[in-house]
């Protein structure tokens, strides 16, 4: 490892590869990995040894321990990746939204039309603020900054607008 780290010695790496690659493959296969995947992991470990030889510290572990630890970690990474890839098709988050019942669509359209008519009937200063709040999702502070109005004025206009909308549409309206 010293020759690989210090001099990028290809002969030393070839000897290291020939000795450890088959053993690493067997080690990983013993963990239940298919031969092709085990071969790939062994090659990745040896590539890591070549690229990171300078990180090997003989005071902390011997070469075999270092390489087997890298192989074990690659096996764990592979298992985690496989677990993430397995999606349960019955998972509720993966299910589409069922189509709305036609009666519900008609009711929603009528409710939206009534709301648009009620907003159009508001005084312009209230309608403008309600549109900013509802269509852009702006907070009271954002509306105040955008319009240049004091925050209290924005809040008052929204409160008055909602009171008028509830009278027009009905108290049970979802505003």
Steps between C-alpha positions, in 0.01 A plus 500: 500500500788732571638458147157563352442809713849639461594409143173389338685172442303294250690180570419527871135564415490201263633277776250646749216455250592142413516407866194680637243534216399129499488493879287815513263353242462185711454706815218703342339192346494353849275791593244384245606708200475356149836420335472783243421759766773358727750534216397860451533577872845338509612712207357816663689417820825454312442825308443672833828350626680644197339844530515528878819314582632818660223474761606154616650515849690185602484616862122464497450177303677256272435503125261205511288656773489831312392336172243270663352799684464687172335191346261465793405868471440463125273203575304711749471782246371253241238367744385851589474596134297186427267572794435853371427371152235257621179698500180347623242557226228489766660796682222762536743780410558331163132465423343753270213715607174336406300695244252740650134414478329708227259648754794619709662656194182690418464617861866613509460690174185670628674588827799644311273703273309637799827593670631680188173694469510590870862621474411705191223668703744610772638852503819513287737553795362189675481289183863577413624388842283186502629403155861540616431291809302227326662466158862568592483369855670811637506574870363824641854634528582416138181672383587808708850515348367447147222758522678748725207497743543480876467147637198599712320630191565174316366297793191721531422475130536123506275474807234724338526311170452162670199633690341613171588175325339297779182709470494453122594133478373383838642446847587134429720589202853363524704819466 
